């Protein structure tokens, strides 16, 4: 008991110097006390009295560690508490490893083992580390619970109950983990529980006196560190983060749907609903861009105008549904005969136009002839009907002096007009000569 009082006063006295020197020296002292506790526990130092075993390491030094962590928790905040708990756990792991290495070195050297270096027990050390961690966490929870539920009880009694509860928890965890199944288990539990009760009876007044003295001397408020509240807050924060993440995902999905809807509207606005080709609006958008690019880089640019010959007769003979199918089939054939970067557009009822970047007048004429031949040789089958159609095409290429796309378009349209005048099912090319056609 005298030894315990000396250690308690040393720990609390060192903590009282924190305002002058900080907490670094206090962490070092607590680490040293932890090392001594681990050492004497591994050495099996115990006192046997009346058939009851008192484990000195747990009875004296571990109780001082609880007091040390308690005052840090009350006065110095959660960060300092995390540091001192890490110190206790870290040293509890490190000391047995050092003892293991020293004994192993003696064995390799072929000399007798060091009598004052106990061989660590893996089971005892694992039980000690686990019980220590659980005890220190439970100490904070017990203090909060007592402060919340029993504020009318004097602080000294609350401190006593918190210490006793943690000490008896440690008895159960450590003794069971380290000695369960051995002949000493029940004796150690009885002795340790009794010693913890006795220690708590005179350790609690020392602790209460120290808390009151620190509060009186420094005006330090005895702060309740709401561990349970913090845990609840973490749970609430996690829930809020989950809800926020879900909201973000919903907004992302909504934004994606909006972008998809906008893209669909833009596509609808620039696409012919019947054939799926570019519409007249899209044609002129691309035409202006291609004209500027051709003039900037001095490249070729050609336009083909295409019209279905006697399309009104197809509608009158077979009906508009068949006429629509003919136009769709014509769109399919046209797409197969041009390059992927050429633009194929429906600019009127049965009138179509092509923009051919980097195509000369001769190249565009060959493309037009391939289109004419493909349409002439393929019959469009609609139900029981086989419909044969022909097309007329006009071709024009960009010439010096053409500054507007409308000029190139009109030149190709003029060539188309001549192809229809000359009997249809033909290709005419705008040459820019007297009559403008060939």
C-alpha positions as CSV (number, residue, x, y, z in Angstrom):
1,X,0.0,0.0,0.0
2,X,2.9,2.4,0.8
3,X,4.5,1.5,-2.5
4,X,1.2,2.3,-4.3
5,X,0.8,5.7,-2.5
6,X,4.4,6.7,-3.5
7,X,3.7,5.7,-7.2
8,X,0.4,7.5,-7.2
9,X,1.9,10.7,-5.8
10,X,4.7,10.5,-8.3
11,X,2.3,10.2,-11.2
12,X,-0.1,12.9,-10.1
13,X,2.8,15.2,-9.0
14,X,4.4,15.0,-12.4
15,X,1.1,15.8,-14.1
16,X,0.8,18.9,-11.9
17,X,3.9,20.3,-13.6
18,X,2.4,20.3,-17.1
19,X,1.7,24.0,-17.0
20,X,5.4,24.6,-16.6
21,X,7.0,21.9,-18.7
22,X,4.2,20.6,-20.8
23,X,3.1,16.9,-21.1
24,X,6.2,15.4,-22.8
25,X,7.9,14.5,-19.5
26,X,4.6,13.1,-18.2
27,X,4.2,10.8,-21.2
28,X,7.8,9.6,-20.5
29,X,6.9,8.8,-16.9
30,X,3.8,7.0,-17.8
31,X,5.7,5.0,-20.4
32,X,8.3,4.1,-17.7
33,X,5.5,3.0,-15.2
34,X,4.0,0.9,-18.0
35,X,7.4,-0.8,-18.7
36,X,7.8,-1.6,-14.9
37,X,4.2,-3.0,-14.8
38,X,4.8,-5.2,-17.8
39,X,8.2,-6.3,-16.5
40,X,7.0,-7.4,-13.0
41,X,3.9,-9.0,-14.4
42,X,6.0,-11.2,-16.8
43,X,8.3,-11.9,-13.8
44,X,5.3,-13.2,-11.9
45,X,5.9,-11.1,-8.9
46,X,3.0,-11.6,-6.5
47,X,2.2,-11.6,-2.8
48,X,0.4,-14.6,-1.3
49,X,-1.6,-13.8,1.8
50,X,-4.3,-16.0,3.4
51,X,-4.7,-18.1,0.3
52,X,-5.2,-15.0,-1.9
53,X,-2.7,-14.0,-4.6
54,X,-2.1,-10.3,-5.1
55,X,-0.4,-9.5,-8.5
56,X,2.0,-6.6,-7.8
57,X,2.1,-5.3,-11.3
58,X,-1.6,-5.0,-11.7
59,X,-2.3,-4.0,-8.1
60,X,0.2,-1.1,-7.8
61,X,1.5,0.0,-11.2
62,X,-1.6,-0.5,-13.3
63,X,-3.8,1.4,-10.9
64,X,-1.3,4.3,-11.1
65,X,-1.7,4.2,-14.9
66,X,-5.5,4.4,-14.6
67,X,-5.1,7.5,-12.4
68,X,-2.6,9.0,-14.9
69,X,-4.9,8.5,-17.8
70,X,-7.9,9.7,-15.8
71,X,-6.4,13.1,-15.0
72,X,-5.3,13.6,-18.6
73,X,-8.7,12.7,-19.8
74,X,-10.4,15.2,-17.4
75,X,-8.0,18.1,-17.8
76,X,-6.1,17.9,-21.1
77,X,-8.5,16.9,-23.7
78,X,-9.1,14.0,-26.2
79,X,-5.8,14.6,-28.2
80,X,-3.7,14.2,-25.1
81,X,-5.7,11.2,-24.0
82,X,-5.1,9.5,-27.4
83,X,-1.4,10.1,-27.0
84,X,-1.1,8.7,-23.4
85,X,-3.3,5.7,-24.4
86,X,-1.0,5.1,-27.4
87,X,2.0,5.4,-25.1
88,X,0.6,2.8,-22.7
89,X,-0.3,0.4,-25.4
90,X,2.9,0.9,-27.3
91,X,5.1,0.3,-24.3
92,X,3.0,-2.7,-23.3
93,X,3.8,-4.3,-26.7
94,X,7.5,-3.1,-26.8
95,X,8.7,-4.3,-23.4
96,X,8.0,-8.0,-23.9
97,X,9.6,-7.8,-27.4
98,X,12.8,-6.4,-25.8
99,X,12.8,-9.1,-23.2
100,X,12.3,-11.7,-25.9
101,X,15.2,-10.4,-27.9
102,X,17.6,-10.2,-24.9
103,X,16.8,-13.8,-23.9
104,X,17.2,-15.0,-27.5
105,X,20.6,-13.2,-27.7
106,X,21.7,-15.0,-24.4
107,X,20.7,-18.3,-25.9
108,X,22.6,-17.7,-29.1
109,X,25.7,-16.7,-27.1
110,X,25.5,-19.9,-25.1
111,X,25.5,-18.2,-21.7
112,X,23.0,-18.5,-18.9
113,X,19.7,-16.6,-19.2
114,X,19.5,-13.2,-17.5
115,X,17.7,-13.8,-14.2
116,X,16.4,-10.3,-14.1
117,X,15.0,-10.4,-17.6
118,X,11.7,-12.4,-17.5
119,X,10.8,-14.5,-20.4
120,X,7.6,-13.0,-21.7
121,X,4.4,-15.0,-22.0
122,X,2.5,-14.4,-25.2
123,X,-0.8,-15.2,-23.7
124,X,-0.3,-12.9,-20.7
125,X,1.0,-10.0,-22.9
126,X,-1.9,-10.3,-25.4
127,X,-4.4,-10.3,-22.5
128,X,-2.6,-7.3,-20.9
129,X,-2.7,-5.2,-24.1
130,X,-6.3,-6.0,-24.9
131,X,-7.5,-5.5,-21.3
132,X,-5.5,-2.2,-21.1
133,X,-7.1,-0.8,-24.3
134,X,-10.6,-1.8,-23.2
135,X,-10.1,-0.4,-19.7
136,X,-8.9,3.0,-20.8
137,X,-11.8,3.4,-23.2
138,X,-14.3,2.2,-20.6
139,X,-12.8,4.7,-18.1
140,X,-13.9,7.6,-20.3
141,X,-17.3,6.1,-20.9
142,X,-17.9,5.3,-17.2
143,X,-16.9,8.9,-16.2
144,X,-19.3,10.4,-18.8
145,X,-22.1,8.0,-17.7
146,X,-21.7,8.9,-14.0
147,X,-21.6,12.6,-14.8
148,X,-24.7,12.5,-16.9
149,X,-26.8,10.3,-14.7
150,X,-25.6,11.0,-11.2
151,X,-24.6,14.7,-11.0
152,X,-26.0,15.0,-7.5
153,X,-23.5,12.5,-6.2
154,X,-20.3,14.1,-4.9
155,X,-17.4,14.1,-7.3
156,X,-15.3,12.0,-5.0
157,X,-17.8,9.1,-5.0
158,X,-18.2,9.3,-8.8
159,X,-14.4,9.1,-9.2
160,X,-14.3,6.1,-6.8
161,X,-17.1,4.3,-8.7
162,X,-15.5,5.0,-12.1
163,X,-12.1,3.7,-10.9
164,X,-13.6,0.7,-9.2
165,X,-15.7,-0.2,-12.3
166,X,-12.6,0.0,-14.6
167,X,-10.5,-2.0,-12.2
168,X,-13.0,-4.8,-11.8
169,X,-13.4,-4.9,-15.6
170,X,-9.7,-5.2,-15.9
171,X,-9.7,-8.1,-13.4
172,X,-12.3,-9.9,-15.5
173,X,-10.6,-9.3,-18.8
174,X,-6.9,-9.7,-17.9
175,X,-7.2,-12.6,-15.4
176,X,-9.5,-14.5,-17.7
177,X,-7.4,-14.0,-20.8
178,X,-4.1,-14.7,-19.0
179,X,-4.9,-17.4,-16.4
180,X,-8.2,-19.0,-17.3
181,X,-7.9,-22.8,-17.2
182,X,-5.0,-22.7,-14.7
183,X,-5.1,-23.5,-11.0
184,X,-4.3,-19.9,-10.2
185,X,-7.2,-18.3,-12.1
186,X,-9.8,-18.2,-9.3
187,X,-7.2,-17.2,-6.7
188,X,-5.9,-14.4,-8.9
189,X,-9.4,-13.1,-9.6
190,X,-10.2,-13.0,-5.9
191,X,-7.0,-11.4,-4.9
192,X,-7.0,-8.9,-7.7
193,X,-10.6,-7.9,-7.2
194,X,-10.0,-7.5,-3.4
195,X,-6.9,-5.5,-3.9
196,X,-8.6,-3.2,-6.5
197,X,-11.4,-2.6,-4.0
198,X,-8.9,-1.7,-1.3
199,X,-6.8,0.5,-3.6
200,X,-9.9,2.3,-4.9
201,X,-10.9,3.2,-1.3
202,X,-7.8,5.2,-0.7
203,X,-6.9,6.0,-4.4
204,X,-10.2,7.8,-5.0
205,X,-9.6,10.4,-2.1
206,X,-6.1,11.0,-3.5
207,X,-7.6,11.6,-6.9
208,X,-10.4,13.8,-5.6
209,X,-7.9,15.8,-3.6
210,X,-5.7,16.3,-6.7
211,X,-8.7,17.3,-8.9
212,X,-9.9,19.8,-6.4
213,X,-6.3,21.2,-5.9
214,X,-5.8,21.6,-9.6
215,X,-9.1,23.3,-10.0
216,X,-8.4,25.7,-7.1
217,X,-4.8,26.5,-8.1
218,X,-5.1,26.9,-11.9
219,X,-8.8,27.5,-12.2
220,X,-8.9,24.5,-14.4
221,X,-12.4,23.3,-15.0
222,X,-13.1,19.6,-14.6
223,X,-14.3,19.0,-18.1
224,X,-16.6,16.2,-19.1
225,X,-15.2,14.6,-22.2
226,X,-18.3,13.2,-23.9
227,X,-17.0,10.0,-25.4
228,X,-20.4,8.5,-25.9
229,X,-21.6,11.8,-27.3
230,X,-18.6,11.8,-29.7
231,X,-19.4,8.3,-30.8
232,X,-23.0,9.3,-31.4
233,X,-21.8,12.4,-33.2
234,X,-19.6,10.2,-35.4
235,X,-22.6,8.0,-36.2
236,X,-24.6,11.1,-37.0
237,X,-21.8,12.5,-39.2
238,X,-21.5,9.1,-40.9
239,X,-25.3,9.1,-41.6
240,X,-25.2,12.7,-42.8
241,X,-22.3,11.9,-45.1
242,X,-24.2,8.9,-46.4
243,X,-27.2,11.0,-47.1
244,X,-25.0,13.7,-48.7
245,X,-23.4,11.1,-50.9
246,X,-26.8,9.7,-51.9
247,X,-27.9,13.3,-52.6
248,X,-24.8,13.8,-54.7
249,X,-25.4,10.6,-56.6
250,X,-29.0,11.7,-57.2
251,X,-27.9,15.1,-58.5
252,X,-25.3,13.4,-60.7
253,X,-28.0,11.1,-62.1
254,X,-30.3,14.1,-62.6
255,X,-27.5,16.1,-64.3
256,X,-26.7,13.1,-66.5
257,X,-30.3,12.7,-67.4
258,X,-30.5,16.4,-68.1
259,X,-27.4,16.3,-70.3
260,X,-28.8,13.2,-72.1
261,X,-32.1,15.0,-72.6
262,X,-30.4,18.1,-73.9
263,X,-28.2,16.0,-76.2
264,X,-31.4,14.2,-77.4
265,X,-33.1,17.5,-78.1
266,X,-30.0,18.8,-79.9
267,X,-30.0,15.6,-82.0
268,X,-33.7,15.9,-82.7
269,X,-33.2,19.5,-83.7
270,X,-30.6,18.6,-86.2
271,X,-31.9,15.2,-87.4
272,X,-34.6,14.4,-90.0
273,X,-37.2,12.3,-88.2
274,X,-38.1,10.1,-91.2
275,X,-34.6,9.1,-92.6
276,X,-32.3,9.8,-89.6
277,X,-30.2,12.0,-91.8
278,X,-29.1,15.5,-90.9
279,X,-31.8,18.0,-91.6
280,X,-31.7,21.3,-93.5
281,X,-30.7,23.2,-90.3
282,X,-27.8,20.9,-89.7
283,X,-26.7,21.1,-93.3
284,X,-26.3,24.8,-93.2
285,X,-24.5,24.7,-89.9
286,X,-21.9,22.3,-91.2
287,X,-21.8,24.0,-94.6
288,X,-20.6,27.3,-93.1
289,X,-17.9,25.6,-91.1
290,X,-16.6,23.5,-94.0
291,X,-16.5,26.6,-96.3
292,X,-14.4,28.5,-93.7
293,X,-12.1,25.6,-93.3
294,X,-11.6,25.0,-97.0
295,X,-10.8,28.7,-97.6
296,X,-8.4,28.9,-94.6
297,X,-6.4,25.8,-95.6
298,X,-7.0,26.1,-99.4
299,X,-8.5,22.6,-99.7
300,X,-11.2,21.3,-102.0
301,X,-14.9,21.4,-101.2
302,X,-17.8,19.9,-103.2
303,X,-21.6,19.8,-102.9
304,X,-24.0,17.3,-104.5
305,X,-27.7,18.0,-104.8
306,X,-29.9,14.9,-105.4
307,X,-33.6,14.6,-106.2
308,X,-35.9,11.6,-106.6
309,X,-37.3,11.4,-110.1
310,X,-41.1,11.5,-110.3
311,X,-41.5,10.9,-106.6
312,X,-45.1,12.2,-106.7
313,X,-46.0,9.3,-108.9
314,X,-44.6,6.8,-106.3
315,X,-46.8,8.4,-103.6
316,X,-49.9,8.4,-105.9
317,X,-49.4,4.8,-107.0
318,X,-48.3,3.1,-103.8
319,X,-49.3,5.5,-101.0
320,X,-47.3,7.7,-98.7
321,X,-46.2,4.8,-96.5
322,X,-44.4,3.2,-99.4
323,X,-43.0,6.6,-100.3
324,X,-41.6,7.1,-96.9
325,X,-40.0,3.6,-97.1
326,X,-38.4,4.6,-100.4
327,X,-36.9,7.7,-98.9
328,X,-35.5,5.6,-95.9
329,X,-34.0,3.1,-98.3
330,X,-32.5,5.9,-100.4
331,X,-30.9,7.3,-97.2
332,X,-29.4,3.9,-96.5
333,X,-27.9,3.6,-100.0
334,X,-26.5,7.1,-99.8
335,X,-24.8,6.6,-96.5
336,X,-23.1,3.4,-97.9
337,X,-21.6,5.3,-100.9
338,X,-20.1,8.3,-99.1
339,X,-17.2,8.7,-96.6
340,X,-17.8,8.7,-92.9
341,X,-16.9,12.4,-92.6
342,X,-19.1,13.5,-95.5
343,X,-22.4,15.0,-94.6
344,X,-25.6,13.5,-96.1
345,X,-28.7,15.6,-95.4
346,X,-32.4,15.7,-96.3
347,X,-33.1,19.4,-97.3
348,X,-36.6,19.0,-98.7
349,X,-39.4,16.5,-99.4
350,X,-37.5,14.3,-101.8
351,X,-34.5,16.5,-102.2
352,X,-31.1,15.6,-100.6
353,X,-27.7,17.3,-100.4
354,X,-24.1,16.1,-99.7
355,X,-21.2,18.1,-98.4
356,X,-17.9,16.5,-99.4
357,X,-14.8,18.1,-97.7
358,X,-11.5,17.7,-99.5
359,X,-13.2,16.5,-102.7
360,X,-12.5,17.9,-106.1
361,X,-15.1,18.4,-108.8
362,X,-14.0,15.3,-110.5
363,X,-14.1,13.2,-107.3
364,X,-17.5,14.5,-106.5
365,X,-18.8,13.7,-110.0
366,X,-17.6,10.1,-109.6
367,X,-19.3,9.8,-106.2
368,X,-22.6,11.1,-107.7
369,X,-22.4,8.6,-110.5
370,X,-21.9,5.7,-108.1
371,X,-25.0,6.9,-106.2
372,X,-27.0,7.1,-109.4
373,X,-26.0,3.6,-110.5
374,X,-26.7,2.1,-107.0
375,X,-30.2,3.5,-106.9
376,X,-31.0,2.6,-110.4
377,X,-30.0,-1.1,-110.0
378,X,-31.6,-1.7,-106.6
379,X,-35.4,-2.2,-106.2
380,X,-37.0,-1.1,-103.0
381,X,-39.2,-3.9,-101.6
382,X,-42.1,-2.7,-99.4
383,X,-44.5,-5.5,-98.5
384,X,-45.7,-7.0,-101.7
385,X,-44.5,-4.1,-103.8
386,X,-41.2,-3.7,-105.6
387,X,-40.5,-0.1,-106.4
388,X,-37.8,1.1,-108.7
389,X,-36.7,4.7,-108.7
390,X,-34.1,6.8,-110.3
391,X,-32.4,10.0,-109.1
392,X,-31.0,13.1,-110.7
393,X,-27.8,14.7,-109.3
394,X,-26.1,18.1,-109.6
395,X,-22.4,18.6,-108.6
396,X,-20.5,21.7,-107.9
397,X,-17.1,22.5,-106.4
398,X,-15.7,25.5,-104.6
399,X,-14.3,28.0,-107.1
400,X,-12.3,31.2,-106.7
401,X,-14.6,34.1,-106.0
402,X,-17.2,32.0,-104.1
403,X,-17.3,33.6,-100.7
404,X,-20.7,32.3,-99.5
405,X,-21.9,28.8,-99.2
406,X,-25.2,29.8,-100.8
407,X,-23.2,30.4,-104.1
408,X,-21.9,26.8,-104.1
409,X,-25.3,25.5,-103.1
410,X,-27.0,27.4,-106.0
411,X,-24.4,26.1,-108.4
412,X,-25.1,22.5,-107.5
413,X,-28.8,23.2,-107.6
414,X,-28.5,24.7,-111.1
415,X,-26.7,21.5,-112.2
416,X,-29.5,19.4,-110.7
417,X,-32.0,21.5,-112.6
418,X,-30.2,20.7,-115.8
419,X,-30.0,17.0,-115.0
420,X,-33.8,16.9,-114.6
421,X,-34.3,18.9,-117.8
422,X,-32.1,16.5,-119.7
423,X,-34.3,13.6,-119.0
424,X,-33.6,12.7,-115.3
425,X,-31.6,9.7,-114.1
426,X,-28.4,11.6,-114.8
427,X,-25.5,13.6,-113.3
428,X,-24.6,17.1,-114.3
429,X,-21.5,19.0,-113.2
430,X,-21.3,22.8,-112.8
431,X,-18.2,24.0,-114.7
432,X,-18.7,27.8,-114.5
433,X,-18.6,28.2,-118.3
434,X,-21.1,30.1,-120.4
435,X,-24.1,27.9,-119.7
436,X,-22.5,26.7,-116.4
437,X,-23.1,23.0,-117.1
438,X,-21.6,19.9,-118.6
